[in-house]
């Protein structure tokens, strides 16, 4: 099947941390040459879309614009905009996360509140502290709605598999004895958001990624075809043992006929 839209993971698919994946650039160039729409559907909440695009362009020579980047930060901002019937300036949030997440969330107009916010949002924070966990835990215990950006327990980079947002969120889930409402992959929320925001038909799209538990499951959960590439987290053994197989499998993306 020829797909009209490609939803493409980043870490482990387009690059590994600071290391290039040469076949990824070939793949993107093939999409450009074929005139096919593509978007980068990442679970990275630490960067803004512009920062993500700059990294792709400047460090990996992969053509990308900020408008082609979809993050859980953007999808979370859209989610909280739909949570309340009145103006978001009448509501408040506490966020554990980096600038990419905070800029999207507080860009909605919602106010910062460390004590009794309406919503607590937890994502990857490179400088997370016990105090931040304490504030989030107490706020959720007081009744704040609990959102987790994404469930990635690990991220692939040039050093190996390092802790991801899911590891941070799971601590708050343990301390509160509550499960977060997740926005990013593998939940369908982020694909539904992308389809609405970018105006594509999910039935003509394919989700491309290396991680079965996030990328491939996101496609499965959203009824979108999937393309697994063996360049990151999941192994052939993982795929063989998966209850639902990816629609397509390749060793590297330059093998894929767009």
TANORRA-V815686 format. One record per pair of residues at least 12 apart in sequence whose ideal C-beta (glycine too) atoms are under 8 Angstrom apart, sorted by the first residue. I is the first residue (numbers start at 1). J is the second residue. D is the distance in whole Angstrom. If there is no record, write none. Layout:
i: {I;I}
j: {J;J}
d: {D;D}
//
This chain:
i: {1;2;3;3;3;3;3;3;4;4;4;4;4;4;5;5;5;5;5;5;5;5;5;5;6;6;6;6;6;6;6;6;6;7;7;7;7;7;7;7;7;7;7;7;7;8;8;8;8;8;8;8;9;9;9;9;9;9;9;9;9;9;9;9;10;10;10;10;10;11;11;11;11;11;11;11;12;12;12;12;12;12;12;13;13;13;13;13;13;13;13;14;14;14;14;14;15;15;16;16;16;16;16;17;17;17;17;18;18;18;19;20;20;21;21;21;23;23;23;23;23;24;24;24;24;25;25;25;26;26;27;27;27;27;28;28;29;30;30;30;31;32;34;36;37;37;38;39;39;39;39;39;40;40;40;40;40;40;41;41;41;41;41;41;41;42;42;42;43;43;43;43;43;43;43;43;43;43;44;44;44;45;45;45;45;45;45;45;45;45;45;45;45;45;45;46;46;46;46;46;46;46;46;47;47;47;47;48;48;48;48;48;48;49;49;49;49;49;49;50;51;52;52;52;52;53;53;53;53;70;70;70;70;70;71;71;71;72;72;72;72;72;72;72;73;73;73;73;73;73;73;73;74;74;74;75;75;75;75;75;75;76;76;76;76;76;76;76;77;77;77;77;78;78;79;79;79;79;80;80;80;80;80;80;80;81;83;83;83;84;87;88;88;88;89;89;89;91;91;91;91;92;92;92;92;92;92;92;92;93;93;93;93;93;93;93;93;93;93;93;94;94;94;94;94;94;94;94;94;94;94;95;95;95;95;95;96;96;96;96;96;96;96;96;96;96;96;97;97;97;97;97;97;98;98;98;98;101;101;101;105;113;114;114;115;115;115;116;116;116;116;117;117;118;118;119;119;119;119;120;120;120;120;120;120;120;120;121;121;121;122;122;122;122;122;122;122;122;122;122;123;123;123;123;123;123;124;124;124;124;124;125;128;133;133;133;136;137;137;137;140;140;140;141;145;146;146;146;146;146;146;146;147;147;147;147;148;148;148;148;148;148;148;148;148;149;149;149;149;149;150;150;150;150;150;150;150;150;151;151;151;151;151;151;151;151;151;151;152;152;152;152;152;152;152;153;153;153;154;154;156;156;156;161;165;169;184;185;185;185;185;185;185;186;186;186;186;186;186;186;186;187;187;188;188;188;190;191;191;191;191;191;191;192;202;202;202;203;203;205;205;206;206;206;206;206;206;206;207;207;207;207;207;207;208;208;208;208;209;209;209;209;209;210;210;210;210;210;210;210;211;211;211;212;212;212;212;212;212;212;213;213;215;216;216;216;216;219;219;220;225;225;226;226;226;227;227;227;227;227;227;228;228;228;228;229;229;229;229;229;230;230;230;230;231;231}
j: {225;258;36;204;205;206;225;258;36;37;200;201;204;205;36;37;38;39;198;200;201;204;205;206;31;36;37;38;39;205;206;208;258;38;39;41;70;191;194;205;206;207;208;219;224;28;38;39;40;41;208;209;40;41;42;43;185;207;208;209;210;211;214;215;40;42;44;52;56;42;43;44;155;156;157;232;156;209;210;211;231;232;233;208;209;210;215;229;231;232;253;28;40;56;60;62;59;60;156;157;158;231;232;156;157;158;159;59;157;158;158;59;60;231;252;253;231;252;253;254;255;60;62;231;253;60;61;62;253;254;253;254;256;258;62;63;63;254;256;258;258;63;258;258;198;200;68;68;69;70;194;198;52;56;64;68;69;70;70;185;190;191;194;207;218;69;70;71;71;72;149;150;152;164;165;184;185;214;71;100;124;71;72;73;76;97;98;100;101;123;124;149;150;165;184;97;98;99;100;101;123;124;126;71;98;99;100;66;73;99;100;103;104;66;67;69;70;71;74;66;100;64;66;69;71;65;66;68;69;190;193;194;197;198;100;104;184;101;123;149;150;183;184;190;97;100;101;103;104;105;123;149;104;193;197;183;184;189;190;193;194;101;104;105;121;147;149;183;104;105;107;108;193;197;147;183;189;193;93;105;108;110;119;121;147;108;118;119;145;118;109;108;109;110;109;110;111;110;111;118;119;110;111;112;113;116;117;118;119;105;106;110;111;112;113;117;118;119;120;121;112;113;114;117;119;120;121;135;136;139;144;112;120;121;122;123;120;121;122;123;125;128;132;133;136;168;172;121;122;123;124;125;149;123;124;125;126;121;123;149;121;139;135;139;135;138;139;139;142;143;144;139;144;144;145;144;145;146;147;136;139;140;144;145;146;147;172;147;148;149;136;146;147;148;149;165;168;169;172;180;148;149;150;165;168;169;149;155;164;165;168;168;168;171;172;175;172;172;175;176;172;176;178;176;181;172;173;176;178;179;180;181;180;181;182;183;165;166;169;172;173;180;181;182;183;165;169;182;183;184;164;165;166;182;183;184;185;214;165;166;169;182;184;185;186;187;213;214;164;165;166;184;185;211;214;166;167;170;167;233;210;232;233;233;184;182;214;209;211;214;215;217;218;213;214;215;216;217;218;220;221;218;221;218;221;222;218;207;218;219;221;222;224;222;222;223;224;223;224;224;225;219;224;225;226;227;247;248;219;222;224;225;226;227;226;227;229;253;226;227;228;229;232;228;229;230;231;232;233;234;232;233;234;228;233;234;238;239;242;246;233;234;228;228;234;242;246;246;247;244;247;248;246;247;248;246;247;248;249;250;256;246;248;249;250;249;250;251;252;253;249;250;251;252;252;253}
d: {7;8;7;6;6;4;7;8;7;6;7;7;4;7;7;5;7;7;8;4;8;6;4;8;6;6;7;4;7;7;6;6;8;8;6;4;8;7;7;6;7;5;7;8;7;8;6;7;5;6;5;7;8;6;6;8;8;8;6;3;6;7;8;5;6;4;6;7;8;7;8;7;6;6;7;7;4;7;4;6;6;2;5;6;5;5;7;6;6;6;8;8;7;7;7;6;8;5;5;6;6;8;7;7;3;4;7;7;7;5;5;8;5;6;8;8;8;4;5;4;8;7;6;8;6;7;6;5;7;4;4;6;6;8;5;6;8;8;8;5;6;6;5;6;8;7;7;5;7;6;6;6;7;7;6;6;5;7;5;7;7;7;6;7;8;7;7;6;8;6;7;4;5;8;7;4;5;6;6;7;8;6;5;5;8;6;7;5;4;4;6;5;7;7;8;7;4;7;5;7;8;6;7;8;8;8;5;8;8;7;5;6;8;4;8;4;8;6;7;4;7;7;8;5;7;6;5;7;6;7;7;5;7;7;7;7;8;8;7;4;5;5;3;6;8;5;5;8;4;7;7;7;6;7;7;5;7;6;5;4;8;7;7;6;6;6;6;5;4;6;7;5;6;7;7;6;7;8;7;7;6;6;6;8;8;6;8;7;7;8;7;5;4;4;5;7;7;5;7;5;7;6;4;7;3;8;4;6;8;6;8;5;7;7;7;5;7;5;7;6;7;6;5;5;8;5;7;6;6;5;7;8;8;5;8;8;8;7;5;7;5;6;5;8;6;7;8;7;7;4;7;5;7;7;7;6;7;7;5;6;6;8;5;7;8;8;7;7;5;8;7;5;5;6;7;6;5;8;6;5;5;5;5;7;5;7;8;5;8;7;6;8;7;5;7;8;6;5;5;7;8;4;7;5;7;8;7;8;6;4;6;6;6;6;6;7;5;6;4;5;7;5;6;6;7;7;8;7;6;8;5;7;6;5;8;6;7;8;4;8;8;3;7;5;7;5;8;7;6;5;8;5;7;6;7;3;6;7;8;4;7;5;7;8;7;8;8;7;4;6;5;8;8;7;6;4;5;8;7;7;8;5;6;7;8;8;8;8;8;4;6;7;4;6;5;8;8;3;4;8;6;7;7;7;4;4;7;7;6;7;8;4;6;7;6;7;5;8;8;5;7;7;7;5;7;5;7;8;3;8;5;7;5;7;8;5;7;7;8;8;7;7;8;7;5;7;5;3;6;6;6;4;6;7;8;4;5;6;6;7;8;7;8;6;8;8;5;8;8;5;4;7;4;5;7;7;7;4;8;7;7;4;7;5;8;8;5;7;7;5;8;7;5;7;6;8}
//
